[in-house]
Amino acid sequence: MELGRYGVWIHKDRLDAQLAREIEALGYGAIWVGASPTGDLSPVPAALAATERIVLTTGVVNMWATPPEEAAAAYHRLAGAFPGRFLLGTGIGHRESSAEYRSPYETIVDYLDRLAAAGVPAADQVLAALGPRVLRLAGERTRGAHPYFTTPAHTRFAREQLGAGPLLAPEQKIVLSTDPAAARAIGRPTVSYYLGRINYRNN
């Protein structure tokens, strides 16, 4: 599975077949489909069918919303139809968004155990991770980590936690402006949702 050096993170509601083809034509290695794709992993199947080589990744499936057995079944359908082109990304989500939120680390471990029991290879998984404990778990139990809404400094920290081997695929937002006030005016509407989530705010 060749993810390339750069990928595109995109909200699940904004991705369609035409855009997937355009991203592939631009030379990117992967499309990271965000905003918690549901159990059928839509729109990943259609994007895979519309393209030829690019890898599609869920960035990420919410562990509270989709049982691991359902995620595993979807993984097997896509991995069978598009060998080497689908990476299953999962994550714990936010306490503000999930009423069931509890014991996050134990929940992650249990979810990974159940994915493994359902035959999902560790090499075809990636784990959302911000803090050191989950970053290390990502390196031990999956292909690597997908930290979201982070900074270059966090990427250096995450690589230290993971070591040299595992995949590290951070999502970082960039505003092309050299004026700080203008950049904040452009960027803040995009990140306002995340600033209301304690795990991102603390990070």
N, C-alpha and C positions, 0 to 999 in steps of 0.2 A: 504494500500500500504506500503510494508516493504522495505525501501531503504537500510537498514543495515548501518553499521558504515563507511564502505569504499566502494568506487566505482572506476571504471576505466573510465577515459576520453580518447576518441580515435577519431582520424580524421575519418570523414565519409567514405573516400576512402580506409581506412585500415580495416574496419570491414566487415567480412563476417560471414556466418552461423557457420563455424567451429570455428572461433575465439570466437564468442559469446558463443558457448557451452563450450569452454575451460575456459573462464572467469567465467562462471556460476559454473563450476566444481571446480574452485579454491575457491569458497565461497563468492565472492563479491556480494554486494547487488544490484548494479545498474551499467549500462553502460551508460555513458554520451556521446552522439554522437555529435561531434563538427564539426567546419568548415561550419556552416550555412547550414544544410540540407534544400533542396528545398521543394516545396509545397507538393510533394508526400511523404515526410519524409524518403525517401530512405537513408540508408539501414535498417531503423528501422523495417518495417513490416517483412522482411525476418529474421532478428535476433530474433524477437519475436516468429515467427513460429518455429524457430530451437531450442528454449529453453523452459524451463518448469516453472521457478519461477522468474528469474531475472527481475528487472524493467529496461525498456529502457526509456531514457530521451533525448530529443533534447537539445543540449547544445551549441548554441541555434539557433532557427529559426530567421532569420533576418527580422525585421518588415518592412524594406523598400522593400525587395525582395518578400515576400509572404504576400498577403492580409490576414487580419484576418479571413475572411469568408472561405478562402481556407484552412488555418491552422485549423480552427474549423471543417471543413468537414473531414479532415484527422484524427483529434483527435477522432471524433465520430466513424469512421471506426475502428480505432485501439482499442479504449476503449470498443467497442462492441464485437470485436473479442477476445480481451485479457483483460478481466476485472481485474482492480487493478494492471496492469503491464505497463502502459504507462503514463508518465508525460510529459506534453507539456512545454518545455522551450522556451521562446522568449526573444529577446533583440534588442536594438536600433542599434547595429553595430558601424561602424566607419565613421567619416566624410570624411576620405581619400578614403573610398571604395564605398560610396553612394552619387551620384550626387544630390539626392533628400534631403539629410540630412539637417534638419532644426528643430527648436524648439523641441529638443529631449524629454523633459519631457512631453510636451503637446501631442506629438505623442505617447508616451508610454501609457499615460492615455486613449487616444482615442482608441488605439489598445486593451487595456484591456476591455474597455467598449464594444467594438464590439465583442470580444470573449465571454463576458458574455451574450450579447444579442443573440449570436448564441448557447448558452446553454453549454458552456465549464465551468465546476465547478472550482471555485477558488482553491479548494483542489487538483485539477489535473493540476495545472499550477505552474511554477516557473519562476522567472524573473532574467535576468542578471543584476547585480547591483554592482557598485563600490563605488559611493559617497553616503553621508548620506541621501540625499533626495530620491534617487531611492531605497536605501536599506529600508528605512521606507515604501515606497510605496509597495515594494515587500512583506513586512510583513503584510500590510493592505489589499492588493488586491489579493495575491496569497498564495500558500503554503509556499513560502519563497524565498530566494535569492541564486543565483548561480554566485558568483564572480569568474572571470577567471583571471589566470596569477597574482596571489596574493601571499602574504607572511603570515607567522604566525601572525605577528603584525597586518596586515589588518584583519585577521580573528577575532582577539580580538575586534578590532574596529567595525567590522560588527556585531558581536554579541551584542555589546553595543547598536548599533542603532536599531537592530531588537527586542531586548528583549529576554526573555527566551523561548518563545513559537514557533515562526516560524522556518522552516527548514533553515539551513545554510549549503550549499554544496559548499565549495570553491575548486577551482582547483589550486593545487600548484605543481610546477615542482621541482624535487629533483634529485640531482646528488650524487651518492654514491662514494664520494672521499673526503679525508681529506686535500688534497692539493689545496689551492685556485686557483693557476694558472692552474692546470690540470682540475679542476672543471669548470672554466670559458671556457677553450678550448673545453670541451665537451658540455657545456650548451649553449654557445653563438649562434652556428648555429641554434639551435632549437628556440631561442627567438628573433632572429634578425628581423623577420617580425613584431613582436609585439612592438619592440622598435621603429618602424617607425609609430606607431599609437599613437596619442597625448594623448588619454584618458588613455591608459596603461602607457605611459611614465610619465605623470603627477602623476598618482596614485603611 
